[in-house]
Amino acid sequence: MEPSEQERLQELARFLKTRRARISPEQAGLPNTGRRRTPGLRRSEVAQLAWISVDWYTRLEQGRDIQVSAQVLDNIAEALKLNATERRHLYMLALQQLPPDFTQSVRSVSPYLQRFLDQQGTSPALVTDQQLNIVAWNQASNLIYGDYEMLSVRDRNSLWRTFTSPVIRRLLQEKWEAHARHRLAQFRANYGKFTGDPQWIALIEELSGISEPFRSWWQEHDVIVGPEGKKINYHPIAGRLEFDQLAFQVSDAPHLTVTINMPADEETTTRVRTLLERG
């Protein structure tokens, strides 16, 4: 076994031990059978709560190389009363991937993140999840890329809209193919974490059935992580808009990405400001 793999398993073992020590029998809904040599639950009690054998759980806590399913991890997470962050950490240590339910869009963001988006002013800003669903935006983004509140959930998926919306085609014009390829490569890179997930497969199959470019480019297996850099839009009212794009993950919600399109010149700033003033 590679040293890095052994360290991952040992880190998993240490994590499980520390979390087991923090849970009392009373918190776990078990009777307290008297004095204990160490604080927290016994291994046998965790195994009982997680519906697995004591031997199997013991091997997991010993850092042994054993196969573990998502269902078992969820049972252990529930037994140890793990919070959302701890559960994600457990999955990354055990399976080196996020929980399956991270494929679902959160549909909203914290008030603090929304306020951050709103404070970007003339810089269109939005938040996407790993499937490229747009879950939050500011007014500048709304006015330039479309009224997100009026769009269906499917049309708020950036990949879907890129390949199906004539509005996006007109907005990007000769830059559409470069944008579409970039967006597809982003999606492909994220799909690697969720290969075989029914929700992702449904989106891929739908787009393959209605978009020849998507169907063709999907076979190329291009992957990319990061913003587009320079972005040019042709707005029907504001005219040509040029942006520099910045993207980063949210520290307390790493499945979310914030993308900010900053005006690249004063002319773009003025045109976006005029749009905002008109509402």
Backbone torsions as a table, in degrees:
resi	resn	phi	psi	omega
1	MET	NA	136.3	178.7
2	GLU	-62.3	145.8	178.9
3	PRO	-56.4	-39.1	-179.3
4	SER	-65.5	-36.4	178.4
5	GLU	-68.6	-40.9	178.6
6	GLN	-64.2	-39.4	179.0
7	GLU	-65.3	-38.9	177.9
8	ARG	-60.8	-44.5	-179.6
9	LEU	-67.1	-36.6	177.6
10	GLN	-68.4	-36.6	177.4
11	GLU	-66.1	-39.0	175.1
12	LEU	-60.6	-44.7	-179.9
13	ALA	-61.2	-45.2	-180.0
14	ARG	-64.3	-39.6	-179.9
15	PHE	-62.8	-46.0	-179.8
16	LEU	-62.5	-42.2	-179.6
17	LYS	-62.1	-44.1	-178.1
18	THR	-67.1	-37.9	179.7
19	ARG	-72.2	-34.6	176.8
20	ARG	-63.9	-37.2	-178.4
21	ALA	-69.5	-18.4	-176.2
22	ARG	-90.0	-9.0	-175.4
23	ILE	-106.3	123.6	177.4
24	SER	-85.4	158.6	176.4
25	PRO	-56.3	-39.1	-179.1
26	GLU	-62.2	-42.6	178.6
27	GLN	-63.3	-32.6	-178.9
28	ALA	-85.7	-2.9	-179.6
29	GLY	80.3	24.7	-179.7
30	LEU	-113.0	153.1	176.1
31	PRO	-71.0	143.0	177.0
32	ASN	-86.1	111.4	-172.6
33	THR	-87.2	19.9	176.7
34	GLY	114.2	-167.7	-174.6
35	ARG	-62.8	140.1	-179.7
36	ARG	-120.6	145.0	179.6
37	ARG	-70.0	-32.3	179.3
38	THR	-129.9	153.2	-179.2
39	PRO	-71.5	158.4	174.7
40	GLY	91.4	-165.9	-178.8
41	LEU	-82.2	155.2	170.2
42	ARG	-82.8	159.5	177.7
43	ARG	-59.2	-39.1	-179.4
44	SER	-63.0	-32.4	-179.8
45	GLU	-73.8	-39.4	175.3
46	VAL	-62.8	-44.6	178.9
47	ALA	-60.1	-41.8	178.6
48	GLN	-62.1	-45.6	-178.7
49	LEU	-67.9	-31.6	-177.1
50	ALA	-92.0	0.3	178.4
51	TRP	60.6	43.9	176.4
52	ILE	-133.7	167.5	-178.7
53	SER	-76.2	152.0	178.0
54	VAL	-62.6	-41.3	-179.4
55	ASP	-61.0	-42.5	-178.3
56	TRP	-65.3	-46.2	-179.2
57	TYR	-65.5	-37.6	178.4
58	THR	-59.8	-43.5	178.8
59	ARG	-63.7	-34.7	177.7
60	LEU	-65.6	-42.3	180.0
61	GLU	-73.7	-14.8	177.3
62	GLN	-89.6	0.6	179.5
63	GLY	75.6	26.0	179.3
64	ARG	-78.3	153.0	-178.5
65	ASP	-86.1	92.1	-179.4
66	ILE	-127.8	156.4	179.3
67	GLN	-80.0	138.7	-179.4
68	VAL	-137.2	138.8	-178.5
69	SER	-97.0	164.5	177.3
70	ALA	-62.4	-38.3	-179.6
71	GLN	-62.6	-42.6	178.7
72	VAL	-65.2	-41.6	178.2
73	LEU	-61.5	-40.5	178.0
74	ASP	-65.4	-37.8	177.5
75	ASN	-63.7	-42.1	178.7
76	ILE	-66.4	-41.9	179.1
77	ALA	-60.4	-39.7	178.9
78	GLU	-70.2	-40.2	179.8
79	ALA	-62.8	-37.7	-177.8
80	LEU	-91.6	4.4	178.2
81	LYS	55.6	43.6	-179.6
82	LEU	-71.7	142.0	173.1
83	ASN	-81.9	180.0	-174.3
84	ALA	-61.0	-41.1	-179.8
85	THR	-67.0	-42.3	179.3
86	GLU	-65.9	-37.8	178.5
87	ARG	-63.8	-42.9	176.9
88	ARG	-60.3	-42.0	-179.6
89	HIS	-63.0	-41.4	177.7
90	LEU	-59.3	-45.1	179.6
91	TYR	-62.9	-42.8	-178.6
92	MET	-65.6	-38.6	179.0
93	LEU	-70.8	-40.3	-174.7
94	ALA	-83.7	-41.0	-174.2
95	LEU	-119.3	-7.0	-177.0
96	GLN	58.7	36.7	175.0
97	GLN	-156.5	161.8	-179.3
98	LEU	-78.4	161.0	177.6
99	PRO	-58.5	150.2	-178.3
100	PRO	-57.3	-32.7	-177.1
101	ASP	-71.5	-2.4	174.4
102	PHE	-73.3	-7.7	174.9
103	THR	-75.6	-15.7	-178.6
104	GLN	-83.2	139.2	177.7
105	SER	-71.1	140.6	178.1
106	VAL	-74.9	-17.1	177.6
107	ARG	67.6	-10.3	178.6
108	SER	-159.0	167.3	178.4
109	VAL	-128.0	173.3	179.7
110	SER	-67.9	155.0	177.3
111	PRO	-58.0	-32.8	-179.1
112	TYR	-67.7	-42.5	179.0
113	LEU	-67.5	-39.8	177.3
114	GLN	-62.4	-39.4	178.2
115	ARG	-64.8	-38.0	176.4
116	PHE	-60.6	-44.7	178.4
117	LEU	-60.4	-46.1	-177.5
118	ASP	-63.2	-30.9	-178.2
119	GLN	-77.3	-3.7	179.8
120	GLN	-76.7	-11.5	172.6
121	GLY	58.6	-110.6	-176.0
122	THR	-82.0	4.3	176.5
123	SER	-101.3	107.6	176.3
124	PRO	-56.8	128.5	-177.4
125	ALA	-135.8	142.5	178.6
126	LEU	-150.6	166.8	179.9
127	VAL	-123.2	133.0	177.4
128	THR	-123.4	151.8	173.0
129	ASP	-91.4	-171.3	-173.6
130	GLN	-70.6	-20.7	177.3
131	GLN	-91.5	7.6	179.9
132	LEU	69.6	25.2	169.1
133	ASN	-74.6	133.1	178.5
134	ILE	-84.5	114.5	-173.6
135	VAL	-107.6	-12.2	177.5
136	ALA	-160.1	155.9	-176.2
137	TRP	-161.3	168.8	173.5
138	ASN	-111.6	178.8	-174.2
139	GLN	-65.8	-37.9	179.3
140	ALA	-61.5	-42.3	177.7
141	SER	-63.8	-40.3	179.4
142	ASN	-61.1	-43.6	-176.1
143	LEU	-74.0	-27.8	-176.3
144	ILE	-92.6	-42.4	-172.9
145	TYR	-101.0	-7.4	178.5
146	GLY	125.7	153.5	-178.5
147	ASP	-76.5	96.5	-175.1
148	TYR	-61.9	-32.3	-179.2
149	GLU	-65.9	-24.0	179.9
150	MET	-91.1	-11.1	-178.4
151	LEU	-82.4	152.2	174.5
152	SER	-71.3	166.1	178.3
153	VAL	-58.7	-41.8	179.3
154	ARG	-62.7	-42.6	-178.8
155	ASP	-72.7	-12.8	174.0
156	ARG	-87.2	5.2	170.9
157	ASN	-86.1	121.2	-173.7
158	SER	-62.6	-37.9	179.3
159	LEU	-66.6	-48.0	179.7
160	TRP	-57.9	-47.6	-176.4
161	ARG	-66.9	-35.9	179.0
162	THR	-59.0	-42.7	-174.3
163	PHE	-91.8	-8.0	-176.1
164	THR	-123.2	-17.1	-172.5
165	SER	-94.9	123.1	174.0
166	PRO	-66.9	-23.7	177.0
167	VAL	-62.6	-43.3	179.2
168	ILE	-67.8	-38.1	177.0
169	ARG	-59.2	-45.5	-179.6
170	ARG	-68.8	-35.7	-178.6
171	LEU	-67.5	-34.3	-175.8
172	LEU	-97.4	-27.7	-180.0
173	GLN	49.8	-121.3	-174.4
174	GLU	-69.4	-11.5	179.4
175	LYS	-90.6	1.0	-173.8
176	TRP	-62.2	-46.7	-175.6
177	GLU	-61.8	-44.4	179.5
178	ALA	-61.2	-42.7	178.5
179	HIS	-64.2	-45.7	-177.4
180	ALA	-63.5	-42.2	178.5
181	ARG	-64.6	-39.5	179.2
182	HIS	-64.9	-45.5	-179.5
183	ARG	-63.4	-40.6	178.8
184	LEU	-65.1	-39.5	179.4
185	ALA	-67.2	-33.8	174.7
186	GLN	-64.1	-47.3	179.9
187	PHE	-60.5	-42.9	-178.4
188	ARG	-62.5	-40.3	178.9
189	ALA	-63.3	-40.4	178.4
190	ASN	-70.7	-34.5	-178.3
191	TYR	-60.6	-27.2	179.1
192	GLY	-58.4	-24.6	178.9
193	LYS	-83.4	-15.7	-172.5
194	PHE	-131.8	29.6	-178.3
195	THR	-54.2	127.8	178.9
196	GLY	91.3	-6.9	179.6
197	ASP	-66.1	129.3	-175.7
198	PRO	-57.3	-37.1	-178.7
199	GLN	-66.4	-40.7	178.1
200	TRP	-69.5	-41.9	-179.8
201	ILE	-62.3	-39.2	179.7
202	ALA	-61.2	-42.4	179.0
203	LEU	-65.4	-43.6	179.6
204	ILE	-62.1	-43.8	-178.7
205	GLU	-67.2	-39.5	178.8
206	GLU	-63.1	-46.6	-179.3
207	LEU	-67.9	-36.6	177.9
208	SER	-63.1	-31.3	-178.0
209	GLY	-78.9	-22.4	-175.3
210	ILE	-117.5	-10.5	-177.1
211	SER	-128.0	112.6	178.6
212	GLU	-64.8	-43.6	177.2
213	PRO	-57.8	-43.9	178.1
214	PHE	-60.0	-48.4	-177.8
215	ARG	-57.9	-40.6	-178.8
216	SER	-72.9	-48.5	-176.3
217	TRP	-71.3	-27.4	178.4
218	TRP	-60.3	-32.4	-179.3
219	GLN	-71.2	-14.2	-177.4
220	GLU	-82.4	-15.0	175.2
221	HIS	58.3	33.9	176.3
222	ASP	-72.9	138.9	176.8
223	VAL	-130.9	146.5	178.4
224	ILE	-156.0	146.9	175.6
225	VAL	-127.8	124.8	178.6
226	GLY	132.2	169.3	-177.6
227	PRO	-75.4	170.3	-179.3
228	GLU	-77.0	-20.4	-175.9
229	GLY	90.2	-111.1	177.4
230	LYS	-82.8	135.3	-177.7
231	LYS	-134.7	129.5	-179.9
232	ILE	-120.4	127.0	177.7
233	ASN	-120.5	152.2	176.9
234	TYR	-120.4	93.2	-175.7
235	HIS	-81.3	138.8	-177.0
236	PRO	-63.4	-23.5	179.4
237	ILE	-107.6	-48.5	-174.9
238	ALA	-79.2	-21.9	-178.5
239	GLY	88.3	-151.8	-175.3
240	ARG	-72.8	128.2	179.7
241	LEU	-125.6	131.9	-179.0
242	GLU	-120.5	127.8	-176.1
243	PHE	-127.2	153.3	166.4
244	ASP	-105.2	129.0	-171.8
245	GLN	-101.9	135.6	177.0
246	LEU	-125.8	139.6	179.2
247	ALA	-140.8	144.3	177.8
248	PHE	-156.6	156.8	178.9
249	GLN	-85.9	153.8	177.5
250	VAL	-83.8	127.1	-172.0
251	SER	-61.3	-40.0	-178.4
252	ASP	-94.1	4.5	175.7
253	ALA	-148.1	71.6	-172.3
254	PRO	-63.6	-9.6	175.9
255	HIS	-82.3	-3.0	179.1
256	LEU	-108.7	141.5	177.8
257	THR	-122.0	129.5	175.1
258	VAL	-95.2	128.8	177.0
259	THR	-119.6	127.2	179.9
260	ILE	-121.4	125.4	175.5
261	ASN	-100.8	104.3	-176.5
262	MET	-90.0	128.1	177.8
263	PRO	-51.7	129.2	-176.0
264	ALA	-84.6	-12.5	179.9
265	ASP	-151.3	168.1	-176.9
266	GLU	-65.7	-33.3	-179.6
267	GLU	-62.4	-43.1	178.3
268	THR	-65.2	-42.5	178.1
269	THR	-56.9	-46.0	-179.0
270	THR	-64.4	-41.3	-178.2
271	ARG	-67.7	-39.6	178.6
272	VAL	-68.8	-40.1	179.0
273	ARG	-61.4	-38.7	178.4
274	THR	-63.3	-42.0	176.2
275	LEU	-59.5	-43.6	-179.0
276	LEU	-64.7	-38.9	-179.8
277	GLU	-67.7	-34.0	177.1
278	ARG	-74.1	-23.8	-179.4
279	GLY	78.2	NA	NA
